[in-house]
Amino acid sequence: MADKNKSQFIEYINKYMKGVVVHTVEKLNDKQNNVLTYLHRDMLRKEFSFSGKWETISTLNSRVSADFVAMDSSLPLKRRDVIQKASGDIAKSGMELWLNETQLTELQTLAQMRNVQESDIVARLFIDTPRVITGVYELMEKAFLQGLSTGVAEFEPDEADKVKDNVGVGIQLDYGYLPANKFGANVLWAGNPATAKPLDDFQRIVKKAKQQDGHTITDVWLDDVTLEHLLRTEQVRDYFIWSINYLGSRELVPAPTLEQLNAALKRDQKYRFNIHMIDRTIVNERNGERTTVTPWEEGKVILTTGTQVGVLAWAQLAEMVSPVENVSYQTADDYILVSKFRSNSPSLREFTTSQARVVPVICNVDQIYQLDSKTIQA
C-alpha cells in the first residue's frame, strides 16, 4: 500500500468519527434491538493482558476432608492438587474496506451540493465503520462457539492466502479440555428416538460432576439440530408427560418444546439445569467469495457450572502507542482500533480499517463437561 494520507473529509471525521464508533458499539451490545447475538459478550469477562499472552489455569482438585487431631500433634499432610496450564500469544486480527474512486466522486459531488443534509454525507462517509467493528465481533463469536463446543478454536489459512504477506495466518487455541470430562452417548441421539436415552446420558455426567469433582451442573449448551434430536426421543417425551402429571394417552402428547422441557428440569431435584440452544451462523469472506459457516460443532453438548466460562483477553496494539501521521483513529470497546485514511495507489481510495489483539479464553476447564451425542460411550 502507498503512503497513508489524511482523509479528504477530515472535518467530518474529526466531528463525527468518535460518535459513530461509540454508537456502533452500543448497538452491537443492545440485546433487545440487535438482530445478531454475541454469546461471547455474555459468557466472557473482558480482561487486559500486559504480557500479550492468553492463559488459562485449571486446578484439578477434589474436596478432601480435614482430620481431627490431638492437641500438640502434627497435622496430616494431604496431596497437593494438580495444576494444568494452557497459554499462547494473543493473535492480531482485523479487516479493511474502502470507498473506491466512483464512490468518492459521488461523495464529493454530494458535499458540494446546496441544501444537502450533513447527515447524508456522514452516512456515506462512515458506511464501512460499523462493518469493520462488527467483523471483529463476528470473529470472536466464531472462535468462542467453536472453542466452547470442541475445546479447540482452530483457524487454518486458505491455500490462496498462504502466498500473501501476513494474510490469513492460521492459529490454534487449545483450551485443554480434560479427557475425564468427555463423554459419549449410550445410544446415538440422531435416528434413534425410541432407544436413545439423553436424560440418562445427562444424569451420568451430573453424577460424576457432583460426586467426584464436587461441581453442580447449572447449564447445558447444544446446537439446534442436536436439540431437535433430544426433544423427539421417547424418553424426553415420557419425562415431560410425567412432569405435568398427564394421565391420558401418551400418543396425544407431542414432543415438548425447549421451554417446556426446561420448566420440567428446573423442578426436578435430579437435574436443576437449564438447556440453551445455539443457533448461530457466521459469514466468511475470502478472495471476494462469501460462505456461511456454523461454528458450533453439531452433536457436541457442553455442560457447565455457570454461564461465565472465561475471559476475552486483549492486548495493546503497537499502533495504539505509535500512531501513524495523517491517520485518524478511534478505539472501540477498548481493544478495537478503527482507522480512516486516504491513499492514491492503485487509485484514489478512502480506507476504513479495524485491528485488534484479542482472543476468547475458556478457563476452569475442570468444570466443563462435554457430551458427544454422535459418539458411543467407550
Secondary structure as a PSIPRED ss2 file (coil, helix, strand):
# PSIPRED VFORMAT (PSIPRED V4.0)

   1 M C   1.000  0.000  0.000
   2 A C   1.000  0.000  0.000
   3 D C   1.000  0.000  0.000
   4 K C   1.000  0.000  0.000
   5 N E   0.000  0.000  1.000
   6 K C   1.000  0.000  0.000
   7 S C   1.000  0.000  0.000
   8 Q C   1.000  0.000  0.000
   9 F C   1.000  0.000  0.000
  10 I H   0.000  1.000  0.000
  11 E H   0.000  1.000  0.000
  12 Y H   0.000  1.000  0.000
  13 I H   0.000  1.000  0.000
  14 N H   0.000  1.000  0.000
  15 K H   0.000  1.000  0.000
  16 Y H   0.000  1.000  0.000
  17 M H   0.000  1.000  0.000
  18 K H   0.000  1.000  0.000
  19 G H   0.000  1.000  0.000
  20 V H   0.000  1.000  0.000
  21 V H   0.000  1.000  0.000
  22 V H   0.000  1.000  0.000
  23 H H   0.000  1.000  0.000
  24 T H   0.000  1.000  0.000
  25 V H   0.000  1.000  0.000
  26 E H   0.000  1.000  0.000
  27 K H   0.000  1.000  0.000
  28 L H   0.000  1.000  0.000
  29 N C   1.000  0.000  0.000
  30 D C   1.000  0.000  0.000
  31 K C   1.000  0.000  0.000
  32 Q C   1.000  0.000  0.000
  33 N C   1.000  0.000  0.000
  34 N C   1.000  0.000  0.000
  35 V C   1.000  0.000  0.000
  36 L C   1.000  0.000  0.000
  37 T C   1.000  0.000  0.000
  38 Y C   1.000  0.000  0.000
  39 L H   0.000  1.000  0.000
  40 H H   0.000  1.000  0.000
  41 R H   0.000  1.000  0.000
  42 D H   0.000  1.000  0.000
  43 M H   0.000  1.000  0.000
  44 L E   0.000  0.000  1.000
  45 R E   0.000  0.000  1.000
  46 K E   0.000  0.000  1.000
  47 E E   0.000  0.000  1.000
  48 F E   0.000  0.000  1.000
  49 S C   1.000  0.000  0.000
  50 F C   1.000  0.000  0.000
  51 S C   1.000  0.000  0.000
  52 G C   1.000  0.000  0.000
  53 K E   0.000  0.000  1.000
  54 W E   0.000  0.000  1.000
  55 E E   0.000  0.000  1.000
  56 T E   0.000  0.000  1.000
  57 I E   0.000  0.000  1.000
  58 S E   0.000  0.000  1.000
  59 T E   0.000  0.000  1.000
  60 L E   0.000  0.000  1.000
  61 N C   1.000  0.000  0.000
  62 S C   1.000  0.000  0.000
  63 R C   1.000  0.000  0.000
  64 V C   1.000  0.000  0.000
  65 S C   1.000  0.000  0.000
  66 A C   1.000  0.000  0.000
  67 D C   1.000  0.000  0.000
  68 F C   1.000  0.000  0.000
  69 V C   1.000  0.000  0.000
  70 A C   1.000  0.000  0.000
  71 M C   1.000  0.000  0.000
  72 D C   1.000  0.000  0.000
  73 S C   1.000  0.000  0.000
  74 S C   1.000  0.000  0.000
  75 L C   1.000  0.000  0.000
  76 P C   1.000  0.000  0.000
  77 L C   1.000  0.000  0.000
  78 K C   1.000  0.000  0.000
  79 R C   1.000  0.000  0.000
  80 R C   1.000  0.000  0.000
  81 D C   1.000  0.000  0.000
  82 V E   0.000  0.000  1.000
  83 I E   0.000  0.000  1.000
  84 Q E   0.000  0.000  1.000
  85 K E   0.000  0.000  1.000
  86 A E   0.000  0.000  1.000
  87 S E   0.000  0.000  1.000
  88 G E   0.000  0.000  1.000
  89 D E   0.000  0.000  1.000
  90 I C   1.000  0.000  0.000
  91 A C   1.000  0.000  0.000
  92 K E   0.000  0.000  1.000
  93 S E   0.000  0.000  1.000
  94 G E   0.000  0.000  1.000
  95 M E   0.000  0.000  1.000
  96 E E   0.000  0.000  1.000
  97 L E   0.000  0.000  1.000
  98 W E   0.000  0.000  1.000
  99 L E   0.000  0.000  1.000
 100 N C   1.000  0.000  0.000
 101 E H   0.000  1.000  0.000
 102 T H   0.000  1.000  0.000
 103 Q H   0.000  1.000  0.000
 104 L H   0.000  1.000  0.000
 105 T H   0.000  1.000  0.000
 106 E H   0.000  1.000  0.000
 107 L H   0.000  1.000  0.000
 108 Q H   0.000  1.000  0.000
 109 T H   0.000  1.000  0.000
 110 L H   0.000  1.000  0.000
 111 A H   0.000  1.000  0.000
 112 Q H   0.000  1.000  0.000
 113 M C   1.000  0.000  0.000
 114 R C   1.000  0.000  0.000
 115 N C   1.000  0.000  0.000
 116 V C   1.000  0.000  0.000
 117 Q C   1.000  0.000  0.000
 118 E H   0.000  1.000  0.000
 119 S H   0.000  1.000  0.000
 120 D H   0.000  1.000  0.000
 121 I H   0.000  1.000  0.000
 122 V H   0.000  1.000  0.000
 123 A H   0.000  1.000  0.000
 124 R H   0.000  1.000  0.000
 125 L H   0.000  1.000  0.000
 126 F C   1.000  0.000  0.000
 127 I C   1.000  0.000  0.000
 128 D C   1.000  0.000  0.000
 129 T H   0.000  1.000  0.000
 130 P H   0.000  1.000  0.000
 131 R H   0.000  1.000  0.000
 132 V H   0.000  1.000  0.000
 133 I H   0.000  1.000  0.000
 134 T H   0.000  1.000  0.000
 135 G H   0.000  1.000  0.000
 136 V H   0.000  1.000  0.000
 137 Y H   0.000  1.000  0.000
 138 E H   0.000  1.000  0.000
 139 L H   0.000  1.000  0.000
 140 M H   0.000  1.000  0.000
 141 E H   0.000  1.000  0.000
 142 K H   0.000  1.000  0.000
 143 A H   0.000  1.000  0.000
 144 F H   0.000  1.000  0.000
 145 L H   0.000  1.000  0.000
 146 Q H   0.000  1.000  0.000
 147 G H   0.000  1.000  0.000
 148 L H   0.000  1.000  0.000
 149 S H   0.000  1.000  0.000
 150 T H   0.000  1.000  0.000
 151 G C   1.000  0.000  0.000
 152 V E   0.000  0.000  1.000
 153 A E   0.000  0.000  1.000
 154 E E   0.000  0.000  1.000
 155 F E   0.000  0.000  1.000
 156 E C   1.000  0.000  0.000
 157 P C   1.000  0.000  0.000
 158 D C   1.000  0.000  0.000
 159 E C   1.000  0.000  0.000
 160 A C   1.000  0.000  0.000
 161 D C   1.000  0.000  0.000
 162 K C   1.000  0.000  0.000
 163 V C   1.000  0.000  0.000
 164 K C   1.000  0.000  0.000
 165 D C   1.000  0.000  0.000
 166 N C   1.000  0.000  0.000
 167 V C   1.000  0.000  0.000
 168 G C   1.000  0.000  0.000
 169 V C   1.000  0.000  0.000
 170 G C   1.000  0.000  0.000
 171 I E   0.000  0.000  1.000
 172 Q E   0.000  0.000  1.000
 173 L E   0.000  0.000  1.000
 174 D E   0.000  0.000  1.000
 175 Y C   1.000  0.000  0.000
 176 G C   1.000  0.000  0.000
 177 Y C   1.000  0.000  0.000
 178 L C   1.000  0.000  0.000
 179 P H   0.000  1.000  0.000
 180 A H   0.000  1.000  0.000
 181 N H   0.000  1.000  0.000
 182 K E   0.000  0.000  1.000
 183 F E   0.000  0.000  1.000
 184 G E   0.000  0.000  1.000
 185 A E   0.000  0.000  1.000
 186 N C   1.000  0.000  0.000
 187 V C   1.000  0.000  0.000
 188 L C   1.000  0.000  0.000
 189 W C   1.000  0.000  0.000
 190 A C   1.000  0.000  0.000
 191 G C   1.000  0.000  0.000
 192 N C   1.000  0.000  0.000
 193 P C   1.000  0.000  0.000
 194 A C   1.000  0.000  0.000
 195 T C   1.000  0.000  0.000
 196 A C   1.000  0.000  0.000
 197 K C   1.000  0.000  0.000
 198 P H   0.000  1.000  0.000
 199 L H   0.000  1.000  0.000
 200 D H   0.000  1.000  0.000
 201 D H   0.000  1.000  0.000
 202 F H   0.000  1.000  0.000
 203 Q H   0.000  1.000  0.000
 204 R H   0.000  1.000  0.000
 205 I H   0.000  1.000  0.000
 206 V H   0.000  1.000  0.000
 207 K H   0.000  1.000  0.000
 208 K H   0.000  1.000  0.000
 209 A H   0.000  1.000  0.000
 210 K H   0.000  1.000  0.000
 211 Q H   0.000  1.000  0.000
 212 Q C   1.000  0.000  0.000
 213 D C   1.000  0.000  0.000
 214 G C   1.000  0.000  0.000
 215 H C   1.000  0.000  0.000
 216 T C   1.000  0.000  0.000
 217 I C   1.000  0.000  0.000
 218 T C   1.000  0.000  0.000
 219 D E   0.000  0.000  1.000
 220 V E   0.000  0.000  1.000
 221 W E   0.000  0.000  1.000
 222 L E   0.000  0.000  1.000
 223 D E   0.000  0.000  1.000
 224 D H   0.000  1.000  0.000
 225 V H   0.000  1.000  0.000
 226 T H   0.000  1.000  0.000
 227 L H   0.000  1.000  0.000
 228 E H   0.000  1.000  0.000
 229 H H   0.000  1.000  0.000
 230 L H   0.000  1.000  0.000
 231 L H   0.000  1.000  0.000
 232 R C   1.000  0.000  0.000
 233 T C   1.000  0.000  0.000
 234 E H   0.000  1.000  0.000
 235 Q H   0.000  1.000  0.000
 236 V H   0.000  1.000  0.000
 237 R H   0.000  1.000  0.000
 238 D H   0.000  1.000  0.000
 239 Y H   0.000  1.000  0.000
 240 F H   0.000  1.000  0.000
 241 I H   0.000  1.000  0.000
 242 W H   0.000  1.000  0.000
 243 S H   0.000  1.000  0.000
 244 I C   1.000  0.000  0.000
 245 N C   1.000  0.000  0.000
 246 Y C   1.000  0.000  0.000
 247 L C   1.000  0.000  0.000
 248 G C   1.000  0.000  0.000
 249 S C   1.000  0.000  0.000
 250 R H   0.000  1.000  0.000
 251 E H   0.000  1.000  0.000
 252 L H   0.000  1.000  0.000
 253 V C   1.000  0.000  0.000
 254 P C   1.000  0.000  0.000
 255 A C   1.000  0.000  0.000
 256 P C   1.000  0.000  0.000
 257 T C   1.000  0.000  0.000
 258 L H   0.000  1.000  0.000
 259 E H   0.000  1.000  0.000
 260 Q H   0.000  1.000  0.000
 261 L H   0.000  1.000  0.000
 262 N H   0.000  1.000  0.000
 263 A H   0.000  1.000  0.000
 264 A H   0.000  1.000  0.000
 265 L H   0.000  1.000  0.000
 266 K H   0.000  1.000  0.000
 267 R H   0.000  1.000  0.000
 268 D C   1.000  0.000  0.000
 269 Q C   1.000  0.000  0.000
 270 K C   1.000  0.000  0.000
 271 Y C   1.000  0.000  0.000
 272 R C   1.000  0.000  0.000
 273 F C   1.000  0.000  0.000
 274 N E   0.000  0.000  1.000
 275 I E   0.000  0.000  1.000
 276 H E   0.000  0.000  1.000
 277 M E   0.000  0.000  1.000
 278 I E   0.000  0.000  1.000
 279 D C   1.000  0.000  0.000
 280 R C   1.000  0.000  0.000
 281 T C   1.000  0.000  0.000
 282 I E   0.000  0.000  1.000
 283 V E   0.000  0.000  1.000
 284 N E   0.000  0.000  1.000
 285 E E   0.000  0.000  1.000
 286 R E   0.000  0.000  1.000
 287 N C   1.000  0.000  0.000
 288 G C   1.000  0.000  0.000
 289 E E   0.000  0.000  1.000
 290 R E   0.000  0.000  1.000
 291 T E   0.000  0.000  1.000
 292 T E   0.000  0.000  1.000
 293 V E   0.000  0.000  1.000
 294 T C   1.000  0.000  0.000
 295 P C   1.000  0.000  0.000
 296 W C   1.000  0.000  0.000
 297 E C   1.000  0.000  0.000
 298 E C   1.000  0.000  0.000
 299 G C   1.000  0.000  0.000
 300 K E   0.000  0.000  1.000
 301 V E   0.000  0.000  1.000
 302 I E   0.000  0.000  1.000
 303 L E   0.000  0.000  1.000
 304 T E   0.000  0.000  1.000
 305 T C   1.000  0.000  0.000
 306 G C   1.000  0.000  0.000
 307 T C   1.000  0.000  0.000
 308 Q C   1.000  0.000  0.000
 309 V C   1.000  0.000  0.000
 310 G E   0.000  0.000  1.000
 311 V E   0.000  0.000  1.000
 312 L E   0.000  0.000  1.000
 313 A E   0.000  0.000  1.000
 314 W E   0.000  0.000  1.000
 315 A E   0.000  0.000  1.000
 316 Q C   1.000  0.000  0.000
 317 L C   1.000  0.000  0.000
 318 A H   0.000  1.000  0.000
 319 E H   0.000  1.000  0.000
 320 M H   0.000  1.000  0.000
 321 V H   0.000  1.000  0.000
 322 S C   1.000  0.000  0.000
 323 P C   1.000  0.000  0.000
 324 V C   1.000  0.000  0.000
 325 E C   1.000  0.000  0.000
 326 N C   1.000  0.000  0.000
 327 V C   1.000  0.000  0.000
 328 S E   0.000  0.000  1.000
 329 Y E   0.000  0.000  1.000
 330 Q E   0.000  0.000  1.000
 331 T E   0.000  0.000  1.000
 332 A E   0.000  0.000  1.000
 333 D C   1.000  0.000  0.000
 334 D C   1.000  0.000  0.000
 335 Y C   1.000  0.000  0.000
 336 I E   0.000  0.000  1.000
 337 L E   0.000  0.000  1.000
 338 V E   0.000  0.000  1.000
 339 S E   0.000  0.000  1.000
 340 K E   0.000  0.000  1.000
 341 F E   0.000  0.000  1.000
 342 R E   0.000  0.000  1.000
 343 S E   0.000  0.000  1.000
 344 N C   1.000  0.000  0.000
 345 S C   1.000  0.000  0.000
 346 P C   1.000  0.000  0.000
 347 S C   1.000  0.000  0.000
 348 L C   1.000  0.000  0.000
 349 R E   0.000  0.000  1.000
 350 E E   0.000  0.000  1.000
 351 F E   0.000  0.000  1.000
 352 T E   0.000  0.000  1.000
 353 T E   0.000  0.000  1.000
 354 S E   0.000  0.000  1.000
 355 Q E   0.000  0.000  1.000
 356 A E   0.000  0.000  1.000
 357 R E   0.000  0.000  1.000
 358 V E   0.000  0.000  1.000
 359 V E   0.000  0.000  1.000
 360 P E   0.000  0.000  1.000
 361 V E   0.000  0.000  1.000
 362 I E   0.000  0.000  1.000
 363 C C   1.000  0.000  0.000
 364 N C   1.000  0.000  0.000
 365 V H   0.000  1.000  0.000
 366 D H   0.000  1.000  0.000
 367 Q H   0.000  1.000  0.000
 368 I E   0.000  0.000  1.000
 369 Y E   0.000  0.000  1.000
 370 Q E   0.000  0.000  1.000
 371 L E   0.000  0.000  1.000
 372 D E   0.000  0.000  1.000
 373 S E   0.000  0.000  1.000
 374 K E   0.000  0.000  1.000
 375 T E   0.000  0.000  1.000
 376 I E   0.000  0.000  1.000
 377 Q C   1.000  0.000  0.000
 378 A C   1.000  0.000  0.000
